[in-house]
């Protein structure tokens, strides 16, 4: 028998390579969280337990999504002097999309009510673990350290990457497990009663598209900024435009009142 035929038969007889389990995938890609040096509310554990990445694997439309939810006991970031942005409790999310080979071509970081999506090649990693830079107070998640300009009246996000760096173990979650996942209420006592106030968040399974449609959540994320927008004033055109529009509207109002009194 020819050597090539022998090799072919041996290949057929060899057992197929074992595919990693969901738990193995979650452990392999669990993120590294790097806090801002001023942050007083780092990644925590639910109900006083040890810090954790609360993970699950979702299969949808031929893709696999690894979701890592994390818990912070407080979000103290304010909008101006009225203290309208702070609220008890803060659930945040890192999502890793896997292709059929088990590689991570896409990573999505939650940022306030939105998110940012980067290709795997644009993400800083430690091994296979994406490195996530957390903003002081708000805990919005960024791909690079720096200052992010936000639209007025929202304060800037400061994620200097000089604080505590942790890679918590995975606690696997589902809609029903652990038992606290079934809690439908708010995770904290904060309730929004005036504009710009925020209520304490609901749990992961009650956060709409982020939980129910990981593919849609990724598709709706803004494009990767890479190393842009990580310095003060670098990407604040929208903020300046909004502020300028507000000043212009106020000026027109004052002029209208003055003209009416004059008439």
RATAKA-V653099 format. One record per helix or strand. SS is the DSSP state (2 for helix, 1 for strand). FROM is the first residue (numbers start at 0). TO is the last residue. Records with the same first field share a line. If there is no record, write none. Layout:
BEGIN
SS: FROM-TO, FROM-TO
END
This chain:
BEGIN
2: 2-12, 21-28, 45-47, 79-81, 119-121, 178-181, 203-205, 208-211, 213-218, 236-261
1: 31-33, 43-43, 52-59, 62-74, 86-97, 105-110, 113-118, 124-125, 128-133, 140-141, 145-147, 156-158, 164-165, 169-171, 185-185, 201-201, 221-222
END
